[in-house]
Amino acid sequence: MSDGVHQSIGGGFRSQLRARPVDGRPEARCLIVGEVAQAHDGSLGTAHAFIDAIASAGADAVKFQTHIAAAESTPSEPWRVRFSLQDESRYAYWQRMEFTEEQWAGLRRHAVEKDLLFLSSPFSCEAVDLLARVGVAGWKVASGEVANSAMLDRVMETNLPVMVSTGMSGLEEVDAAIERIRVRRLPFAVLQCTSKYPCPPEQVGLNLLGFFRERYGCPVGLSDHSGSVYPGLAAVTLGAEVLEVHVTLSREMFGPDVAASVTTGELCQLVEGVRFIEAMQAHPVNKDRLANDLASVRGAFMKSVVSRLDLPVGTVLEAGHLAVKKPGTGIPAGRLAEVVGTQLRRNVKADQVLTEADIGWGA
């Protein structure tokens, strides 16, 4: 498939699943996703509270994870990290994380009311079907599902934009998934992700943003697990079109992802920082034009040649007679050497700003 087609697919992603304008500025284009994942700990009320908090922070989308234990796991599935004191097994934990279809529909309605895109990562074909009925704006394929061709095919049948996470996948796996998406000509983005919780700075992998953009000819982004705002801000300066961060209501919350999450207050800072960066990038500055625009205030900041002491008319000016001081309304400080050796045309007082008329210039 040609690079031109790749670019058109990328453009389709941006047009179908994009950040809302900020203050009417179209340059605010990075899609900022607040990832709830399992931070709700099975509480529907807490899940709704996350929607309110993520909307208040100014993000563009809220994302959950849709787990159906019987469809994605076996009772013998081992713990990644044994963190729960109330669940006898990881399978039991996934069961406790389940919401009904009606509850998912309520979460979606709430997100839409808050002007958020509603997203959720499926972890089974059954979860894809449920979410398709509920209605999602697009798909985020978790890295553990990138090689799940049956689920990926089910996702693509919906013809919605697809974000592919690369966290645990090697290039061969990612290549295969992207090729399946390209055959369907769906809008897609590839997200750099490192499956460490929290992810140290040495393994964030910002270099891969440009690598994926060149390799796949598509929008790229960062799914960040660092627990800080820094990687996201850096990624936007490198042109990331999507930024996903895990969110927690408090550092004291329960759950395995808290250490890899930003607080809602930090999410607000991140959103403000991203939009600030985008505004800077969208408005390149012409240095000469900027200096001309500031001409009216130069006098308050620049310096002029002044007399150090009272001097009579006819004095031949020496270096010791002169100084440079504010304001910059007289002979510019940069012309001090030119003033030395000239003759005063009138009496001057100490600290008097010298003009060309004082030394005969311009007569």
Residue, then its C-alpha position, 0 to 999 in steps of 0.5 A: m500500500s502506498d505512502g499516500v494511502h497510509q497518510s489518508i488513513g491517518g487523516g481519517f483517524r484524526s477526523q473521526l477521533r480527534a480532540r475537541p477544539v480549545d477556545g476555538r483553536p483548531e491547532a489543539r489536535c492531540l487527543i488526551v485520554g484519561e484511562v480509568a482501567q480498573a481504578h473504579d475497583g468494581s464500584l459503579g459510583t466510583a466509575h461515574a465519579f471518574i467521568d466527572a473528574i476527567a471531564s473537569a480536568g479538560a481531557d477529550a476522552v475517558k477510557f475504561q477496560t471491559h472484562i468478562a471473566a468467563a470470556e477472557s480467562t480461566p479460573s487458574e489464571p495467575w496473578r500478575v501482582r497479588f494485590s487484592l485481599q478480597d479476591e481469592s483469584r485473579y479470575a474472581y477479581w475480573q468478575r468483580m470488575e464486570f458491569t452489566e450492559e445497562q451499566w456500561a450504557g449508563l457510563r457512556r451516556h454520562a461521558v457523552e453528557k460531559d462532552l467526553l468521547f467514550l472508549s473502552s478496551p475489550f479483552s474478548c470478542e464478547a466484550v467487543d460485541l457488548l461495547a458495539r451495542v453500547g456505542v464507543a467512539g473507537w477502539k483501543v486494542a491493548s498490547g496483550e490483545v494485539a496478536n488476538s486475531a479473532m478479536l481484532d477482526r471483530v473490532m474491525e467489523t465495526n469500522l471504527p477508528v482503532m488505536v493499537s498499543t504496542g506495550m508487550s508486542g515486538l515489531e513482528e506482532v505489531d506489523a501483522a496487526i497493522e497489516r490486518i487493519r490496512v487491508r480493511r482501510l480503517p483509520f488507525a493510530v499506533l501508541q508507544c507503550t511500555s508495560k511497566y507500572p510505573c514506567p521509569p524514564e529510561q524505558v518510556g521510549l519517546n524515540l519510537l514515536g518518530f519510528f512508528r510514524e515513519r514505519y506505518g505512515c499513521p498518527v502516533g501517540l503515547s500510552d504512558h504509565s510513568g505516573s507523571v506528566y513529563p512524558g506526555l508533555a515531551a511526546v506532544t512536543l514530538g508531534a504525538e496525536v494521542l496521549e493516554v494516561h492512567v488516572t487516579l482520584s488520589r494517591e491513597m486509592f486502592g488498586p494495582d495502577v495507582a503508582a502508574s497514574v496521575t491524579t486528576g489535579e495532575l491531569c488538569q496540569l497535563v491538559e493545560g501544558v499540552r494546549f500551551i505547547e500546541a499554541m506555541q507550535a501553531h504560532p511560529v514567531n518572526k523575530d524582526r516582526l516581534a521586535n517591531d511590535l515591541a518598539s513602543v516599549r523598548g524605551a522602558f527597557m533599553k539604555s541611552v548615553v547619559s552625562r555622568l556630571d554637569l558639563p558646559v557647552g563646548t566640552v569635548l566628551e571623553a569616556g569618563h564623562l559618559a555612562v549608559k542608563k535607562p531609559g532608552t529614549g536618547i542616543p542608544a547605548g550601543r553608540l557610546a563609542e561614537v559619542v566619545g570625541t564629539q563636542l557638546r552644543r549646549n550645557v547638560k546636567a548630570d544623568q541627562v539623557l543625551t540626544e543627537a541635538d546635544i552633540g550636534w548630530g542631525a543639525 
